[in-house]
Amino acid sequence: MITKKIYLYFPKSETEKPIVYQLVKDYDLIVNIFRAKVTPEEEGYLSLEVTGSQANIDRAFSFLSTFDVDIHAGNKGMIWDAGRCAQCGACVVHCPTGALSIVDQSTRTVAFNEDNCIECLACVAACPFGACSSAF
């Protein structure tokens, strides 16, 4: 058994389909949903882990590709681009875990510690320069 973290982005046309149900039923996967916002009126996203055999996970990814769903397989749903960061610190006050912090007070240098990130995405809305973005 292996576990993979994936992020699914759903356009309006796909939000009413029982996709997660089918991952469990048809592909024998254990699904752990971390964050979800999927409603019929708007676009949606899911942050989840799937656990199962590699063959079943591969089959499930093939199944997902038949929908108009963007799939991002990776460790984090939050992406920090140091090159876009203007060192303003706006994100730091919104980060509950200190994953984003000012590491040098004299230069106000902001750093990102991925291990501390819980993917709350509060920084995405706070960052005026797009240094913090969502994988969704």
BASE-701770 format. One record per residue: residue number from 1; residue in one letter; x, y, z of N, C-alpha, C in turn. Coordinates in pm, whole numbers. Layout:
<nodes>
@k = NUM r = A n.px = X n.py = Y n.pz = Z ca.px = X ca.py = Y ca.pz = Z c.px = X c.py = Y c.pz = Z
...
</nodes>
This chain:
<nodes>
@k = 1 r = M n.px = 84 n.py = -118 n.pz = 0 ca.px = 0 ca.py = 0 ca.pz = 0 c.px = 89 c.py = 125 c.pz = 0
@k = 2 r = I n.px = 51 n.py = 220 n.pz = -81 ca.px = 120 ca.py = 349 ca.pz = -84 c.px = 18 c.py = 461 c.pz = -66
@k = 3 r = T n.px = 67 n.py = 576 n.pz = -28 ca.px = -18 ca.py = 693 ca.pz = -9 c.px = 35 c.py = 806 c.pz = -94
@k = 4 r = K n.px = -56 n.py = 874 n.pz = -165 ca.px = -19 ca.py = 990 ca.pz = -245 c.px = -111 c.py = 1105 c.pz = -210
@k = 5 r = K n.px = -53 n.py = 1224 n.pz = -201 ca.px = -133 ca.py = 1344 ca.pz = -179 c.px = -163 c.py = 1405 c.pz = -314
@k = 6 r = I n.px = -288 n.py = 1438 n.pz = -336 ca.px = -327 ca.py = 1499 ca.pz = -463 c.px = -421 c.py = 1616 c.pz = -439
@k = 7 r = Y n.px = -425 n.py = 1704 n.pz = -535 ca.px = -512 ca.py = 1820 ca.pz = -534 c.px = -594 c.py = 1814 c.pz = -663
@k = 8 r = L n.px = -725 n.py = 1827 n.pz = -647 ca.px = -814 ca.py = 1824 ca.pz = -763 c.px = -885 c.py = 1958 c.pz = -773
@k = 9 r = Y n.px = -884 n.py = 2015 n.pz = -892 ca.px = -955 ca.py = 2139 ca.pz = -918 c.px = -1071 c.py = 2107 c.pz = -1012
@k = 10 r = F n.px = -1192 n.py = 2143 n.pz = -971 ca.px = -1313 ca.py = 2112 ca.pz = -1047 c.px = -1373 c.py = 2238 c.pz = -1108
@k = 11 r = P n.px = -1394 n.py = 2241 n.pz = -1239 ca.px = -1473 ca.py = 2351 ca.pz = -1297 c.px = -1621 c.py = 2327 c.pz = -1264
@k = 12 r = K n.px = -1705 n.py = 2425 n.pz = -1288 ca.px = -1848 ca.py = 2414 ca.pz = -1258 c.px = -1911 c.py = 2289 c.pz = -1319
@k = 13 r = S n.px = -1866 n.py = 2252 n.pz = -1436 ca.px = -1927 ca.py = 2141 ca.pz = -1508 c.px = -1905 c.py = 2005 c.pz = -1440
@k = 14 r = E n.px = -1812 n.py = 1996 n.pz = -1348 ca.px = -1778 ca.py = 1867 ca.pz = -1286 c.px = -1813 c.py = 1858 c.pz = -1138
@k = 15 r = T n.px = -1867 n.py = 1963 n.pz = -1078 ca.px = -1883 ca.py = 1965 ca.pz = -933 c.px = -1993 c.py = 1873 c.pz = -880
@k = 16 r = E n.px = -2086 n.py = 1831 n.pz = -962 ca.px = -2196 ca.py = 1748 ca.pz = -913 c.px = -2176 c.py = 1599 c.pz = -938
@k = 17 r = K n.px = -2059 n.py = 1559 n.pz = -983 ca.px = -2033 ca.py = 1418 ca.pz = -1012 c.px = -1972 c.py = 1350 c.pz = -889
@k = 18 r = P n.px = -2008 n.py = 1224 n.pz = -864 ca.px = -1959 ca.py = 1153 ca.pz = -744 c.px = -1818 c.py = 1095 c.pz = -763
@k = 19 r = I n.px = -1724 n.py = 1179 n.pz = -791 ca.px = -1589 ca.py = 1134 ca.pz = -826 c.px = -1519 c.py = 1066 c.pz = -708
@k = 20 r = V n.px = -1525 n.py = 1126 n.pz = -589 ca.px = -1458 ca.py = 1067 ca.pz = -473 c.px = -1521 c.py = 933 c.pz = -437
@k = 21 r = Y n.px = -1653 n.py = 925 n.pz = -445 ca.px = -1722 ca.py = 799 ca.pz = -420 c.px = -1668 c.py = 690 c.pz = -513
@k = 22 r = Q n.px = -1649 n.py = 723 n.pz = -639 ca.px = -1600 ca.py = 624 ca.pz = -734 c.px = -1455 c.py = 585 c.pz = -705
@k = 23 r = L n.px = -1375 n.py = 677 n.pz = -655 ca.px = -1237 ca.py = 641 ca.pz = -618 c.px = -1237 c.py = 533 c.pz = -510
@k = 24 r = V n.px = -1329 n.py = 546 n.pz = -416 ca.px = -1338 ca.py = 449 ca.pz = -307 c.px = -1398 c.py = 318 c.pz = -356
@k = 25 r = K n.px = -1511 n.py = 327 n.pz = -424 ca.px = -1586 ca.py = 207 ca.pz = -464 c.px = -1518 c.py = 130 c.pz = -577
@k = 26 r = D n.px = -1483 n.py = 198 n.pz = -685 ca.px = -1436 ca.py = 130 ca.pz = -805 c.px = -1286 c.py = 101 c.pz = -805
@k = 27 r = Y n.px = -1208 n.py = 177 n.pz = -725 ca.px = -1063 ca.py = 162 ca.pz = -730 c.px = -1005 c.py = 120 c.pz = -596
@k = 28 r = D n.px = -1092 n.py = 86 n.pz = -501 ca.px = -1051 ca.py = 31 ca.pz = -372 c.px = -947 c.py = 118 c.pz = -302
@k = 29 r = L n.px = -970 n.py = 250 n.pz = -303 ca.px = -878 ca.py = 342 ca.pz = -240 c.px = -935 c.py = 392 c.pz = -108
@k = 30 r = I n.px = -846 n.py = 418 n.pz = -15 ca.px = -882 ca.py = 485 ca.pz = 109 c.px = -857 c.py = 633 c.pz = 83
@k = 31 r = V n.px = -956 n.py = 717 n.pz = 108 ca.px = -946 ca.py = 859 ca.pz = 78 c.px = -955 c.py = 938 c.pz = 208
@k = 32 r = N n.px = -859 n.py = 1026 n.pz = 229 ca.px = -857 ca.py = 1116 ca.pz = 344 c.px = -863 c.py = 1258 c.pz = 289
@k = 33 r = I n.px = -976 n.py = 1325 n.pz = 310 ca.px = -993 ca.py = 1461 ca.pz = 258 c.px = -943 c.py = 1561 c.pz = 362
@k = 34 r = F n.px = -848 n.py = 1644 n.pz = 322 ca.px = -793 ca.py = 1746 ca.pz = 412 c.px = -868 c.py = 1877 c.pz = 401
@k = 35 r = R n.px = -901 n.py = 1915 n.pz = 280 ca.px = -968 ca.py = 2043 ca.pz = 258 c.px = -1053 c.py = 2028 c.pz = 132
@k = 36 r = A n.px = -1172 n.py = 2086 n.pz = 139 ca.px = -1261 ca.py = 2075 ca.pz = 24 c.px = -1350 c.py = 2197 c.pz = 14
@k = 37 r = K n.px = -1372 n.py = 2238 n.pz = -107 ca.px = -1472 ca.py = 2340 ca.pz = -137 c.px = -1525 c.py = 2307 c.pz = -275
@k = 38 r = V n.px = -1635 n.py = 2235 n.pz = -277 ca.px = -1696 ca.py = 2195 ca.pz = -403 c.px = -1846 c.py = 2218 c.pz = -390
@k = 39 r = T n.px = -1897 n.py = 2313 n.pz = -464 ca.px = -2041 ca.py = 2341 ca.pz = -463 c.px = -2088 c.py = 2351 c.pz = -608
@k = 40 r = P n.px = -2216 n.py = 2321 n.pz = -632 ca.px = -2266 ca.py = 2322 ca.pz = -769 c.px = -2263 c.py = 2460 c.pz = -836
@k = 41 r = E n.px = -2263 n.py = 2565 n.pz = -757 ca.px = -2271 ca.py = 2699 ca.pz = -814 c.px = -2137 c.py = 2756 c.pz = -860
@k = 42 r = E n.px = -2028 n.py = 2691 n.pz = -822 ca.px = -1898 ca.py = 2751 ca.pz = -852 c.px = -1791 c.py = 2643 c.pz = -872
@k = 43 r = E n.px = -1672 n.py = 2687 n.pz = -903 ca.px = -1559 ca.py = 2596 ca.pz = -915 c.px = -1527 c.py = 2540 c.pz = -778
@k = 44 r = G n.px = -1451 n.py = 2434 n.pz = -774 ca.px = -1417 ca.py = 2375 ca.pz = -645 c.px = -1282 c.py = 2309 c.pz = -646
@k = 45 r = Y n.px = -1237 n.py = 2270 n.pz = -527 ca.px = -1110 ca.py = 2199 ca.pz = -515 c.px = -1116 c.py = 2102 c.pz = -399
@k = 46 r = L n.px = -1032 n.py = 2001 n.pz = -406 ca.px = -1015 ca.py = 1903 ca.pz = -300 c.px = -866 c.py = 1884 c.pz = -275
@k = 47 r = S n.px = -829 n.py = 1878 n.pz = -150 ca.px = -695 ca.py = 1840 ca.pz = -110 c.px = -711 c.py = 1707 c.pz = -37
@k = 48 r = L n.px = -652 n.py = 1601 n.pz = -88 ca.px = -674 ca.py = 1471 ca.pz = -28 c.px = -555 c.py = 1378 c.pz = -44
@k = 49 r = E n.px = -556 n.py = 1274 n.pz = 39 ca.px = -461 ca.py = 1164 ca.pz = 26 c.px = -538 c.py = 1042 c.pz = -21
@k = 50 r = V n.px = -476 n.py = 965 n.pz = -109 ca.px = -534 ca.py = 838 ca.pz = -149 c.px = -434 c.py = 729 c.pz = -114
@k = 51 r = T n.px = -485 n.py = 621 n.pz = -58 ca.px = -402 ca.py = 508 ca.pz = -19 c.px = -456 c.py = 383 c.pz = -87
@k = 52 r = G n.px = -365 n.py = 308 n.pz = -146 ca.px = -403 ca.py = 184 ca.pz = -213 c.px = -282 c.py = 126 c.pz = -285
@k = 53 r = S n.px = -307 n.py = 26 n.pz = -366 ca.px = -197 ca.py = -32 ca.pz = -444 c.px = -159 c.py = 65 c.pz = -555
@k = 54 r = Q n.px = -36 n.py = 55 n.pz = -601 ca.px = 10 ca.py = 143 ca.pz = -709 c.px = -77 c.py = 122 c.pz = -833
@k = 55 r = A n.px = -115 n.py = -2 n.pz = -862 ca.px = -198 ca.py = -30 ca.pz = -979 c.px = -334 c.py = 38 c.pz = -968
@k = 56 r = N n.px = -395 n.py = 33 n.pz = -849 ca.px = -526 ca.py = 97 ca.pz = -832 c.px = -514 c.py = 249 c.pz = -837
@k = 57 r = I n.px = -409 n.py = 304 n.pz = -782 ca.px = -389 ca.py = 448 ca.pz = -789 c.px = -368 c.py = 491 c.pz = -934
@k = 58 r = D n.px = -291 n.py = 417 n.pz = -1009 ca.px = -271 ca.py = 447 ca.pz = -1151 c.px = -403 c.py = 441 c.pz = -1228
@k = 59 r = R n.px = -482 n.py = 338 n.pz = -1201 ca.px = -613 ca.py = 326 ca.pz = -1266 c.px = -704 c.py = 442 c.pz = -1227
@k = 60 r = A n.px = -699 n.py = 483 n.pz = -1101 ca.px = -781 ca.py = 595 ca.pz = -1055 c.px = -739 c.py = 725 c.pz = -1123
@k = 61 r = F n.px = -608 n.py = 746 n.pz = -1141 ca.px = -561 ca.py = 866 ca.pz = -1211 c.px = -607 c.py = 865 c.pz = -1356
@k = 62 r = S n.px = -609 n.py = 748 n.pz = -1418 ca.px = -661 ca.py = 738 ca.pz = -1555 c.px = -809 c.py = 774 c.pz = -1558
@k = 63 r = F n.px = -883 n.py = 725 n.pz = -1460 ca.px = -1025 ca.py = 759 ca.pz = -1447 c.px = -1043 c.py = 909 c.pz = -1430
@k = 64 r = L n.px = -965 n.py = 972 n.pz = -1342 ca.px = -976 ca.py = 1116 ca.pz = -1318 c.px = -948 c.py = 1196 c.pz = -1445
@k = 65 r = S n.px = -858 n.py = 1145 n.pz = -1527 ca.px = -823 ca.py = 1219 ca.pz = -1649 c.px = -936 c.py = 1220 c.pz = -1752
@k = 66 r = T n.px = -1040 n.py = 1139 n.pz = -1732 ca.px = -1154 ca.py = 1140 ca.pz = -1824 c.px = -1249 c.py = 1256 c.pz = -1795
@k = 67 r = F n.px = -1228 n.py = 1325 n.pz = -1684 ca.px = -1310 ca.py = 1440 ca.pz = -1647 c.px = -1233 c.py = 1568 c.pz = -1677
@k = 68 r = D n.px = -1304 n.py = 1678 n.pz = -1674 ca.px = -1240 ca.py = 1809 ca.pz = -1690 c.px = -1193 c.py = 1856 c.pz = -1552
@k = 69 r = V n.px = -1104 n.py = 1778 n.pz = -1491 ca.px = -1053 ca.py = 1804 ca.pz = -1357 c.px = -901 c.py = 1819 c.pz = -1367
@k = 70 r = D n.px = -850 n.py = 1927 n.pz = -1311 ca.px = -704 ca.py = 1944 ca.pz = -1306 c.px = -652 c.py = 1868 c.pz = -1187
@k = 71 r = I n.px = -547 n.py = 1790 n.pz = -1209 ca.px = -488 ca.py = 1708 ca.pz = -1105 c.px = -347 c.py = 1757 c.pz = -1078
@k = 72 r = H n.px = -320 n.py = 1783 n.pz = -952 ca.px = -184 ca.py = 1819 ca.pz = -911 c.px = -142 c.py = 1718 c.pz = -805
@k = 73 r = A n.px = -41 n.py = 1640 n.pz = -836 ca.px = 11 ca.py = 1544 ca.pz = -740 c.px = 141 c.py = 1601 c.pz = -685
@k = 74 r = G n.px = 143 n.py = 1628 n.pz = -560 ca.px = 262 ca.py = 1686 ca.pz = -498 c.px = 245 c.py = 1691 c.pz = -349
@k = 75 r = N n.px = 346 n.py = 1739 n.pz = -283 ca.px = 342 ca.py = 1740 ca.pz = -138 c.px = 262 c.py = 1856 c.pz = -80
@k = 76 r = K n.px = 264 n.py = 1969 n.pz = -145 ca.px = 201 ca.py = 2086 ca.pz = -86 c.px = 105 c.py = 2153 c.pz = -184
@k = 77 r = G n.px = -2 n.py = 2206 n.pz = -128 ca.px = -99 ca.py = 2282 ca.pz = -207 c.px = -64 c.py = 2429 c.pz = -212
@k = 78 r = M n.px = 31 n.py = 2471 n.pz = -127 ca.px = 75 ca.py = 2610 ca.pz = -126 c.px = 214 c.py = 2616 c.pz = -189
@k = 79 r = I n.px = 230 n.py = 2708 n.pz = -280 ca.px = 358 ca.py = 2725 ca.pz = -349 c.px = 411 c.py = 2864 c.pz = -318
@k = 80 r = W n.px = 535 n.py = 2871 n.pz = -274 ca.px = 597 ca.py = 3000 ca.pz = -244 c.px = 706 c.py = 3027 c.pz = -346
@k = 81 r = D n.px = 698 n.py = 3143 n.pz = -412 ca.px = 795 ca.py = 3183 ca.pz = -513 c.px = 880 c.py = 3295 c.pz = -455
@k = 82 r = A n.px = 998 n.py = 3261 n.pz = -409 ca.px = 1087 ca.py = 3358 ca.pz = -345 c.px = 1121 c.py = 3473 c.pz = -440
@k = 83 r = G n.px = 1125 n.py = 3447 n.pz = -568 ca.px = 1157 ca.py = 3550 ca.pz = -666 c.px = 1050 c.py = 3658 c.pz = -677
@k = 84 r = R n.px = 927 n.py = 3624 n.pz = -645 ca.px = 817 ca.py = 3722 ca.pz = -650 c.px = 797 c.py = 3795 c.pz = -518
@k = 85 r = C n.px = 862 n.py = 3745 n.pz = -413 ca.px = 844 ca.py = 3802 ca.pz = -279 c.px = 911 c.py = 3938 c.pz = -270
@k = 86 r = A n.px = 834 n.py = 4039 n.pz = -224 ca.px = 886 ca.py = 4175 ca.pz = -209 c.px = 928 c.py = 4202 c.pz = -64
@k = 87 r = Q n.px = 930 n.py = 4099 n.pz = 19 ca.px = 972 ca.py = 4109 ca.pz = 159 c.px = 884 c.py = 4206 c.pz = 238
@k = 88 r = C n.px = 756 n.py = 4217 n.pz = 204 ca.px = 667 ca.py = 4310 ca.pz = 274 c.px = 618 c.py = 4253 c.pz = 407
@k = 89 r = G n.px = 617 n.py = 4120 n.pz = 419 ca.px = 575 ca.py = 4056 ca.pz = 544 c.px = 425 c.py = 4042 c.pz = 561
@k = 90 r = A n.px = 348 n.py = 4080 n.pz = 461 ca.px = 202 ca.py = 4071 ca.pz = 473 c.px = 155 c.py = 3928 c.pz = 501
@k = 91 r = C n.px = 225 n.py = 3831 n.pz = 447 ca.px = 187 ca.py = 3692 ca.pz = 465 c.px = 218 c.py = 3640 c.pz = 606
@k = 92 r = V n.px = 322 n.py = 3694 n.pz = 666 ca.px = 373 ca.py = 3642 ca.pz = 793 c.px = 267 c.py = 3650 c.pz = 904
@k = 93 r = V n.px = 197 n.py = 3761 n.pz = 912 ca.px = 98 ca.py = 3777 ca.pz = 1019 c.px = -23 c.py = 3686 c.pz = 1001
@k = 94 r = H n.px = -42 n.py = 3632 n.pz = 881 ca.px = -155 ca.py = 3543 ca.pz = 855 c.px = -118 c.py = 3395 c.pz = 865
@k = 95 r = C n.px = 8 n.py = 3365 n.pz = 885 ca.px = 55 ca.py = 3226 ca.pz = 890 c.px = 49 c.py = 3174 c.pz = 1033
@k = 96 r = P n.px = -44 n.py = 3082 n.pz = 1063 ca.px = -62 ca.py = 3036 ca.pz = 1201 c.px = 49 c.py = 2946 c.pz = 1254
@k = 97 r = T n.px = 131 n.py = 2891 n.pz = 1166 ca.px = 232 ca.py = 2795 ca.pz = 1211 c.px = 375 c.py = 2848 c.pz = 1203
@k = 98 r = G n.px = 392 n.py = 2968 n.pz = 1149 ca.px = 527 ca.py = 3021 ca.pz = 1133 c.px = 600 c.py = 2964 c.pz = 1013
@k = 99 r = A n.px = 527 n.py = 2899 n.pz = 923 ca.px = 591 ca.py = 2847 ca.pz = 802 c.px = 649 c.py = 2962 c.pz = 720
@k = 100 r = L n.px = 582 n.py = 3076 n.pz = 723 ca.px = 634 ca.py = 3199 ca.pz = 664 c.px = 678 c.py = 3287 c.pz = 779
@k = 101 r = S n.px = 802 n.py = 3329 n.pz = 776 ca.px = 853 ca.py = 3410 ca.pz = 887 c.px = 959 c.py = 3508 c.pz = 837
@k = 102 r = I n.px = 979 n.py = 3612 n.pz = 916 ca.px = 1086 ca.py = 3707 ca.pz = 886 c.px = 1210 c.py = 3655 c.pz = 957
@k = 103 r = V n.px = 1312 n.py = 3623 n.pz = 878 ca.px = 1433 ca.py = 3561 ca.pz = 934 c.px = 1543 c.py = 3663 c.pz = 961
@k = 104 r = D n.px = 1531 n.py = 3781 n.pz = 906 ca.px = 1630 ca.py = 3887 ca.pz = 930 c.px = 1555 c.py = 4018 c.pz = 945
@k = 105 r = Q n.px = 1551 n.py = 4070 n.pz = 1068 ca.px = 1475 ca.py = 4193 ca.pz = 1095 c.px = 1533 c.py = 4314 c.pz = 1023
@k = 106 r = S n.px = 1664 n.py = 4318 n.pz = 1004 ca.px = 1724 ca.py = 4436 ca.pz = 941 c.px = 1688 c.py = 4446 c.pz = 792
@k = 107 r = T n.px = 1677 n.py = 4333 n.pz = 725 ca.px = 1641 ca.py = 4334 ca.pz = 582 c.px = 1495 c.py = 4295 c.pz = 560
@k = 108 r = R n.px = 1428 n.py = 4251 n.pz = 666 ca.px = 1289 ca.py = 4204 ca.pz = 661 c.px = 1275 c.py = 4087 c.pz = 563
@k = 109 r = T n.px = 1376 n.py = 4003 n.pz = 556 ca.px = 1376 ca.py = 3889 ca.pz = 466 c.px = 1277 c.py = 3784 c.pz = 512
@k = 110 r = V n.px = 1186 n.py = 3746 n.pz = 422 ca.px = 1085 ca.py = 3645 ca.pz = 450 c.px = 1136 c.py = 3510 c.pz = 399
@k = 111 r = A n.px = 1111 n.py = 3405 n.pz = 477 ca.px = 1150 ca.py = 3269 ca.pz = 438 c.px = 1029 c.py = 3177 c.pz = 455
@k = 112 r = F n.px = 1030 n.py = 3069 n.pz = 381 ca.px = 922 ca.py = 2970 ca.pz = 386 c.px = 978 c.py = 2836 c.pz = 428
@k = 113 r = N n.px = 920 n.py = 2776 n.pz = 534 ca.px = 957 ca.py = 2643 ca.pz = 581 c.px = 841 c.py = 2550 c.pz = 547
@k = 114 r = E n.px = 856 n.py = 2475 n.pz = 440 ca.px = 749 ca.py = 2388 ca.pz = 389 c.px = 704 c.py = 2287 c.pz = 493
@k = 115 r = D n.px = 795 n.py = 2239 n.pz = 577 ca.px = 759 ca.py = 2139 ca.pz = 676 c.px = 657 c.py = 2190 c.pz = 778
@k = 116 r = N n.px = 656 n.py = 2321 n.pz = 803 ca.px = 562 ca.py = 2379 ca.pz = 899 c.px = 428 c.py = 2418 c.pz = 837
@k = 117 r = C n.px = 419 n.py = 2415 n.pz = 705 ca.px = 299 ca.py = 2460 ca.pz = 635 c.px = 185 c.py = 2360 c.pz = 651
@k = 118 r = I n.px = 68 n.py = 2410 n.pz = 692 ca.px = -51 ca.py = 2324 ca.pz = 705 c.px = -149 c.py = 2349 c.pz = 591
@k = 119 r = E n.px = -108 n.py = 2429 n.pz = 493 ca.px = -186 ca.py = 2454 ca.pz = 372 c.px = -320 c.py = 2521 c.pz = 401
@k = 120 r = C n.px = -321 n.py = 2614 n.pz = 495 ca.px = -445 ca.py = 2687 ca.pz = 524 c.px = -475 c.py = 2789 c.pz = 414
@k = 121 r = L n.px = -373 n.py = 2827 n.pz = 339 ca.px = -381 ca.py = 2919 ca.pz = 226 c.px = -417 c.py = 3063 c.pz = 265
@k = 122 r = A n.px = -407 n.py = 3097 n.pz = 393 ca.px = -433 ca.py = 3234 ca.pz = 436 c.px = -334 c.py = 3331 c.pz = 372
@k = 123 r = C n.px = -214 n.py = 3285 n.pz = 348 ca.px = -110 ca.py = 3369 ca.pz = 289 c.px = -141 c.py = 3406 c.pz = 144
@k = 124 r = V n.px = -212 n.py = 3320 n.pz = 74 ca.px = -242 ca.py = 3344 ca.pz = -67 c.px = -324 c.py = 3472 c.pz = -83
@k = 125 r = A n.px = -425 n.py = 3488 n.pz = 1 ca.px = -509 ca.py = 3608 ca.pz = -6 c.px = -434 c.py = 3730 c.pz = 45
@k = 126 r = A n.px = -340 n.py = 3710 n.pz = 137 ca.px = -268 ca.py = 3823 ca.pz = 197 c.px = -155 c.py = 3877 c.pz = 110
@k = 127 r = C n.px = -101 n.py = 3797 n.pz = 22 ca.px = 17 ca.py = 3838 ca.pz = -55 c.px = -21 c.py = 3925 c.pz = -175
@k = 128 r = P n.px = 21 n.py = 4051 n.pz = -175 ca.px = -15 ca.py = 4139 ca.pz = -288 c.px = 71 c.py = 4117 c.pz = -412
@k = 129 r = F n.px = 176 n.py = 4037 n.pz = -401 ca.px = 269 ca.py = 4019 ca.pz = -513 c.px = 264 c.py = 3882 c.pz = -577
@k = 130 r = G n.px = 177 n.py = 3794 n.pz = -527 ca.px = 163 ca.py = 3660 ca.pz = -585 c.px = 277 c.py = 3566 c.pz = -552
@k = 131 r = A n.px = 354 n.py = 3597 n.pz = -448 ca.px = 462 ca.py = 3505 ca.pz = -407 c.px = 404 c.py = 3378 c.pz = -347
@k = 132 r = C n.px = 290 n.py = 3390 n.pz = -280 ca.px = 219 ca.py = 3276 ca.pz = -225 c.px = 105 c.py = 3245 c.pz = -321
@k = 133 r = S n.px = 101 n.py = 3121 n.pz = -366 ca.px = -7 ca.py = 3083 ca.pz = -456 c.px = -52 c.py = 2941 c.pz = -424
@k = 134 r = S n.px = -167 n.py = 2908 n.pz = -473 ca.px = -224 ca.py = 2777 ca.pz = -450 c.px = -198 c.py = 2688 c.pz = -570
@k = 135 r = A n.px = -177 n.py = 2560 n.pz = -544 ca.px = -160 ca.py = 2463 ca.pz = -652 c.px = -293 c.py = 2435 c.pz = -722
@k = 136 r = F n.px = -401 n.py = 2487 n.pz = -666 ca.px = -533 ca.py = 2461 ca.pz = -722 c.px = -561 c.py = 2551 c.pz = -838
</nodes>
